[in-house]
Amino acid sequence: MKRVAFGVAALALSAFGLMPAVASGSVKPYIPNNGTQPAHILLGVHPADTVYTANWAGVAATGDTFTSVSATYGVPAVDCSVTSNAFVYHWIGLDGYDTSTIEQVGVAGFCSHGVPSYSAWSEMYPAGLVSRFNVNPGDAIRASVSYSALSGLYILALTDVTTRQSFSQPEACANICQRFSAEVISEGYPDQNVYDGTADYGIENYENITMTDQAGNTGGFTPSSHWTYTKIIQKGASIDAEPSAIYGGQAFSNIWLAES
């Protein structure tokens, strides 16, 4: 089991320009669940503001109706010597915590037979994920998901600040998108027949996290009188990944711990 130290110092070492960029491989295909698994697999509750799940680590805001969420973060390198066939998605989005849809954008790290590759993507879950372009470890990412009541469309936007690649895609919700939550998540799955578990990403720092509700209130996870937040711990046979404390209401780290 690998453990990674974290804290204020880790957040200060933002991924924005501090890690050397390396050439990425080709964009990998989406690993689908074919609608057979819910996006958020709840395992239990402990304590009142914390839940365990099989596939998510991060923080979710609930108790309101949201129109946008945004954050800045980096592309962490995956250590394929630990997880030779695995993946991880780092994303922000609306819905998914207590609903059956998610409007989301993010970056992915893949290990395939020990070889890493990285890509940016968007998804209107349960529709399939769309790969957008390759990214590199250490690239700085700015991402947002927003909803327009006037048009009824969602804007899924992501910019690789380092390489200046970007997309901003308007999307309609084919299902009932309720916008009952806003999340910042690192996602993977426990050990399966094909995958070793969630790819070892070490640590992912999320910063400048901001959300807006339909009344126009804007802020981070804390403090807010308009919504509450829940910390989400990913747990397989042991704890796979967990979030740190939330700093200033708008920053935290996800820490990879194990490949269970």
C-alpha positions in Angstrom: 0.0 0.0 0.0 1.4 3.4 -1.0 0.7 6.4 1.1 1.1 10.0 0.1 1.5 12.9 2.5 -0.7 15.9 2.0 -1.6 19.2 3.5 -1.4 23.0 3.0 2.1 22.6 1.5 0.7 20.1 -1.1 -1.9 22.6 -2.2 0.7 25.3 -2.4 2.6 23.1 -4.9 -0.1 23.6 -7.5 0.1 21.5 -10.7 0.2 24.8 -12.6 3.5 24.6 -14.4 5.4 22.9 -11.6 5.7 19.4 -13.2 7.5 18.7 -16.5 5.3 17.9 -19.4 6.0 14.7 -21.3 4.6 13.4 -24.5 1.3 11.6 -24.2 0.1 8.6 -26.0 -3.0 8.3 -28.1 -6.4 9.1 -26.7 -7.8 6.0 -25.0 -11.3 4.8 -25.5 -14.0 5.3 -22.9 -14.4 2.4 -20.5 -18.2 2.0 -20.5 -20.5 0.6 -17.9 -23.3 0.2 -20.4 -25.8 1.7 -18.0 -25.5 -1.3 -15.7 -23.8 0.6 -12.8 -25.0 3.8 -11.2 -22.5 6.6 -11.4 -22.3 6.9 -7.7 -22.1 3.6 -5.8 -23.0 4.3 -2.2 -21.5 1.8 0.3 -22.3 3.4 3.6 -22.4 6.6 5.7 -19.8 7.6 8.3 -20.1 10.1 9.9 -22.9 12.5 8.9 -20.8 14.5 6.5 -18.9 11.6 5.0 -19.8 8.7 2.7 -17.9 5.7 1.4 -18.3 4.7 -2.3 -16.8 2.1 -4.6 -15.7 4.6 -7.3 -15.6 8.2 -6.2 -13.3 10.3 -4.0 -13.8 14.0 -3.5 -16.5 16.4 -2.3 -20.1 17.0 -3.3 -22.3 20.0 -2.6 -26.0 19.2 -2.1 -29.2 20.8 -0.7 -29.7 23.3 -3.5 -30.3 23.5 -7.2 -27.1 24.5 -9.0 -26.4 26.2 -12.4 -22.6 26.0 -12.5 -19.4 24.6 -11.0 -15.8 25.3 -11.9 -12.3 24.5 -10.7 -8.7 24.6 -11.6 -6.4 21.6 -11.2 -3.5 19.7 -12.8 -3.0 16.4 -14.7 -1.3 14.1 -12.2 1.0 11.4 -13.6 -0.1 7.8 -13.1 2.4 5.3 -11.7 1.9 2.3 -14.0 4.5 0.3 -12.1 1.9 0.0 -9.3 -1.3 -0.3 -11.4 -0.2 -1.7 -14.8 -3.8 -1.9 -16.2 -6.0 0.8 -14.6 -7.6 4.2 -15.1 -8.7 7.3 -13.2 -10.9 10.2 -14.1 -10.5 13.7 -12.5 -13.6 15.8 -13.1 -16.1 18.4 -12.1 -19.8 18.2 -12.7 -23.4 18.8 -11.9 -25.8 15.9 -10.7 -24.8 12.3 -10.1 -24.7 12.3 -6.3 -28.5 11.6 -5.8 -29.6 11.6 -9.4 -29.2 9.4 -12.5 -27.5 11.9 -14.8 -24.2 13.8 -14.6 -23.0 16.7 -16.7 -19.2 16.6 -16.4 -15.8 17.4 -17.9 -12.4 16.2 -16.9 -9.1 14.5 -17.6 -8.2 10.8 -17.6 -5.1 8.9 -16.8 -4.7 5.4 -18.2 -2.3 2.5 -17.6 -2.3 -0.1 -20.4 0.2 -2.9 -19.8 2.4 -0.5 -17.8 2.2 2.3 -20.4 0.6 5.7 -19.3 -1.5 7.9 -21.5 -3.7 11.0 -20.8 -6.7 12.7 -22.3 -9.4 15.4 -21.8 -13.0 14.4 -22.1 -16.7 15.5 -21.6 -19.8 13.5 -20.8 -23.5 13.9 -20.4 -24.0 10.6 -18.4 -25.6 8.2 -19.1 -24.7 9.0 -22.7 -21.1 8.0 -23.6 -17.9 9.8 -22.8 -16.4 11.9 -25.6 -12.6 12.1 -25.7 -11.5 15.6 -26.8 -7.7 15.7 -27.0 -4.5 14.4 -25.4 -3.0 16.1 -22.3 0.3 15.7 -20.4 1.2 15.2 -16.8 1.7 18.6 -15.2 -0.6 20.4 -17.5 -2.8 23.1 -15.9 -6.5 22.6 -16.4 -9.4 25.0 -16.1 -12.8 23.4 -16.2 -16.5 24.4 -15.9 -20.0 23.1 -16.3 -22.8 25.6 -16.6 -26.5 25.6 -17.3 -28.5 28.3 -19.1 -32.2 28.5 -18.2 -32.7 30.7 -21.3 -31.5 28.1 -23.7 -31.9 25.0 -21.6 -28.4 23.9 -22.6 -25.4 22.9 -20.6 -21.9 24.3 -21.6 -19.2 21.7 -20.9 -15.9 23.6 -21.1 -12.2 22.7 -20.4 -9.0 24.5 -21.2 -5.5 23.0 -21.0 -3.8 26.3 -20.0 -0.3 24.8 -20.6 -0.9 23.7 -24.2 -3.8 26.1 -25.0 -6.0 23.4 -26.2 -9.7 23.8 -25.3 -13.3 22.9 -26.0 -16.6 24.5 -25.1 -19.5 22.3 -26.0 -23.2 23.1 -25.6 -25.2 20.0 -24.8 -28.9 19.3 -24.3 -30.0 16.9 -21.5 -31.8 13.9 -23.0 -32.9 12.8 -19.6 -34.2 14.7 -16.6 -31.2 16.7 -15.3 -32.1 18.1 -11.9 -28.9 19.8 -10.9 -29.3 18.8 -7.3 -25.6 18.5 -6.7 -22.2 19.9 -7.7 -19.1 17.7 -7.4 -15.3 17.7 -7.7 -14.2 14.1 -8.0 -11.4 11.6 -8.8 -13.0 8.4 -10.0 -11.9 4.8 -10.6 -13.0 1.3 -9.7 -11.7 -1.5 -7.5 -9.8 -4.5 -8.9 -11.7 -6.2 -11.7 -10.9 -8.9 -14.2 -9.3 -6.5 -16.6 -8.2 -3.6 -14.4 -5.9 -3.6 -11.4 -8.0 -1.0 -9.7 -7.9 2.8 -9.7 -4.7 4.0 -11.4 -2.1 5.3 -8.9 -2.3 9.0 -9.4 -0.6 9.9 -6.1 -2.3 13.2 -5.3 -4.6 15.6 -7.2 -5.0 19.2 -6.1 -8.2 21.0 -6.8 -8.3 24.8 -6.4 -10.5 27.8 -7.1 -13.7 25.7 -6.7 -16.8 27.8 -7.2 -20.4 26.9 -7.7 -23.6 29.0 -8.3 -27.2 28.1 -7.5 -30.3 29.1 -9.5 -30.8 32.1 -7.2 -27.4 33.5 -8.2 -25.6 32.7 -4.9 -21.9 31.9 -5.6 -19.3 30.4 -3.4 -17.2 27.3 -2.5 -18.1 24.3 -0.5 -17.8 26.3 2.7 -19.0 28.5 4.2 -22.4 28.6 2.7 -25.9 28.9 4.1 -27.4 27.8 0.7 -25.9 24.3 0.4 -24.1 21.7 2.4 -21.2 19.4 1.4 -20.2 15.8 1.8 -16.7 14.3 1.7 -16.6 11.1 -0.3 -14.1 8.3 0.4 -13.4 5.6 -2.2 -13.2 2.2 -0.6 -12.7 -1.3 -2.0 -11.1 -3.9 0.2 -9.4 -1.0 1.9 -9.5 2.8 1.4 -8.4 3.4 -2.1 -8.5 7.2 -2.1 -9.8 10.0 0.1 -10.1 13.8 0.2 -8.1 16.1 2.5 -9.5 18.9 4.6 -11.1 21.7 2.5 -8.9 24.8 2.6 -10.7 28.2 2.5 -13.8 26.4 1.2 -12.4 26.3 -2.3 -9.4 23.8 -2.3 -8.6 20.3 -1.3 -6.5 17.3 -2.4 -7.5 13.8 -3.3 -5.0 11.2 -2.2 -4.5 7.8 -3.8 -3.8 5.2 -1.1 -4.2 1.7 -2.5 -5.2 -0.4 -5.5 -7.7 -2.6 -3.7 
